[in-house]
Amino acid sequence: MSPTRTTLRRAGLVAALTTAGVLAAAGAAFAHVTVHPGSYAKGATDGVLTFRVPNEEDTASTTKVQVFLPTDHPVLGVLVTPEEGWTAKVTTKKLKTPVKTDDGTITDAVSEITWTGGRIRHGEYQDFNVAFGQLPDNADELTFKTLQTYSDGKVARWIEEETKGGEEPENPAPVLKLTAKSADSAEDGGGTSDESSGSGTASSSDSGTDSASGSSPAAKSDAASSDSDSDSTARGLGIAGLVVGVLGLIAAGIAIARGRGARS
């Protein structure tokens, strides 16, 4: 075999492995259970959290989802939106440290939400929407450890927490970042989420409308859904750009190899 052909084959193999690695990494990111939006202001009130659960198994369906809410920094006033085909069970827990609010002292908070009865098939995902009355104002982030059970009995444990400066864990837990209150969020109760994060769909809340802005939770959800679509488009374009870049490297390698062969 000539040196030129050997060089071409090696260049093609390296490029193919690089492309496979890029696509595998992108697929793994989409397979994680995530919470949307990715951030809220500290102490935000009357908002919605959406837990997005994709099915990553080829031969089994997701039949049970358990989301564990932190109780050291509790989420208050939790309400679950009915999801067609799914039954939600809400578990509460007595707080070690009661939380004082304008409406009185809260001694219990939701610690777990379990959805059963439905089915998420291969290549599909399900959004589970949870409305809240108030987020804590004394934490920088909230971790929602999640268990995903499949029809074949397998359980995916999305419970690993990312360490500062470390690599993303293999099975990361959904994390909600809590940001400092801005002037605008202080006026409307702090319920303004990060513009760069995704979101879920409409859900009910105690008040039905935002008392300061006059907009309903459904209206907020529509706007957030638009953000989610934009985020998905951006991710798709990013992956496409990576693939095009890898193909460019392949073409360059072939051209160099051919030039060397001609000179030989």
N, C-alpha and C positions, 0 to 999 in steps of 0.2 A: 504494500500500500504506500502511495507517495506521501511525502511530508505534508503536501497541501491538503490532501483528503483527510489525513489524521488531524491536522489543525482545525479543519472545518468541523469535523465530528465532535472534537473536544469543545469547541466554541458553542456548538449547538446544544450539547449536553449540559454545559454550565448554564446557558441561558434558560433552558427548559426547567432545570432545577430551581433557578431563581424565580421564574414565573410561578411555578407550583408553590414555592414558599410564600410569595406575596399573596396569592389567592387563598391559601390555607389560613394565613394570618387574618385576612379580611373576613373569611367565613367564620372563624372562631369568634371574632368580635361580635358578629351579628347573632351568634348562638347564645350569648349570655342573657340571663334575665336582668332587665334594667328597670329603673324608675325614671319617670318623666313628669315634669321637667327635671333637669339635672340639678337645679338650685332654686332656693326660695330665700327671701329675706328672713332674718331671725325674728321670731315672734309673729310671723305672717298669720293672717286669719282668713277664714272662709275660702279655702283653696281646694284643689283636687290633685291627688297623686295617682299616676297611672303606672301599674306594674305590667310591663310587656314580657310575655312568656312565649318564646319561640320553641318549636319542636325540632330537636336536632337528631332524633333517632330515625333510621330508615324503615325499620320494621315494627315500630311500636308507637302508640299515641300517648300523649300526656293526659292523665285522667284525674290528677290531684295536684293542687298547688297550695303550699303553706307559706305564708309570709309572717315573719316574726317582727313585731314592732318593739323598739327599745323602750324600756320602762325606767331607766335611769334618767333619761331625758324624754318624757312621754309626749306622744302626740294626742292632743285633747279633742273631744267632740268628734270622734271618728264615725262616719256613716258609709255603708257599702252600697254601691250602685248595683241593682239587679242585672245580672248578665244572662242572656238567654241560654238555657240548657244547663246552667250552673247553679248550685246551691251554696250559699256562703254561711259559714259558721263563725261567729265572732266570740272570742274568748277574752275576758277581762282579768286583770290582776290588781291586787291591792298594792298601792305604791308605798315604798319604804319612806319616801319623803313626800307628803301631800303638797299639792301645788295650789297656791293662792291666786285667785282670779277676781275680776270685778263682780262675777256672779256668785262668788263663794269659794270655799276650799274644795278641791278635787282630791278624792282619796283613792279612786280606782281609774284605771285607764286600759285601753285595748292592748293586749300583748300578742295576740295571734289572730290571723284571719285565714280560714281554710276553705278553699273552693273545691267542690267535688261534683260529680254527675255529668260533666261535660266531656268533651274530647277535642284535643288539639292534634291534628294529623301531621304527617310528614310534610314539610314545606309550608306550614301554616304557623300563625302565632295568634295569641289571644291577649287582649288588653283587659285588665281588671282595674276598675276605677274606685278610688277611695277618697271621699270628701273628708276634710278635717276642719275643726273649729279654730284651732290655734297650734302653731308649732312652738317648740321651746326657743327661748332667747338666750340660753346660757350654754350653747354648744355650737361647734363649727361644722359639724356634719352628723347625719343620722344614717346608721347602717341597718338595712332590712334583710336579715338572713332569710334565705328562701330554700325550701325543699320542693323539688319537682319529681313527682312519681309517674312512672310510665306503666302502660298496660301489661308489660312483661315482668313487672315487679322491680325494675331498676329504679333507683332513686338518685337524681342529680342533686348534689348538695352545694348550693350557691351560698357559701358561708365564709369564705376566706376574705380577710381584710388586707388591703394593700398597705404596705409599710412605706413610710416617707422616704423617697429616694430609691425605693426598690422597684423591681419589675412587677408588672401586673400578674397577680396569681392566676393559676389555671382555672379555678372556679370562684371568681370574685362575687362577693355579695353586692346587691344593689346599694348605692350610696347616694344620699341627697346632701348636697353642699348647702350650708346655711351662711349667707353673706350678711355683711353689715347693712343696717337699715339706711336707705337713702332718704332724702327729704320727701320725695314723692311717696315712697312706701310708708313713711311714718304717717302721712296724711290719710292714706287709705287703709291703715291697719297693718301695713307691712306685707300684704299679700301679693307682691309683685315678684315674679320669677325672673331668672336670668334669661335674657333674650336669646342666647346661643343654645339653650337646651331645648329638648323635645317636649312633647306633652301627650296627654290622652284625650278622651272624649268627654262629653258632658256628663255631669253627675249632679245629684241633689244635695242641698245643704240646709241647715236649720233656718236661715233667714230667707232663702229663695233668691235674693238679689243682694248685690254689694251696696251697702247703705251709703257709701261715699260716692261711688261712681254711677250708681243707678243701673249697672249692667248685670245681667243674670249669669249664673255659672255656666249655662249653655253657651252664651256668647263668648265668655272667656275661653271655653273649651274649643270653640270653632277657630278662634285666633291661634290657640296653642296647637291645634291640629295642623294648621297651615305651616307653623314653624317646624312641626315634625316632618311634613312632606318635604320642606326645603332642606332639612337636615339629611333625609334619606337620599335626596337628589345629589346633595353635595358629596355624600359618601360614595355614591355610585360613580360620580365623575372622578373622584379621587382614585378609586380602584382602576377605572379605565385609564387614567393618566399613568398609573404605575405600570400597567400592562403595556401601554404604548412605549413607555420608556424602556422597558425590558426588550421589546421587539427591536427598538432602535439600537440597543447594545448588540443584539444578535447580528443585525445588518452590518454594523460597523466592524464586528469581529470577522465576519465573512469577507468583507471588502479588504481588510488588512491581510487576511490569510491569502486571498487571491493575489494581492499585490506582491507578497513575499514569494509566492509560487512562480509568478511571472518572472521576477528577477532571477530566481534560481534557474 
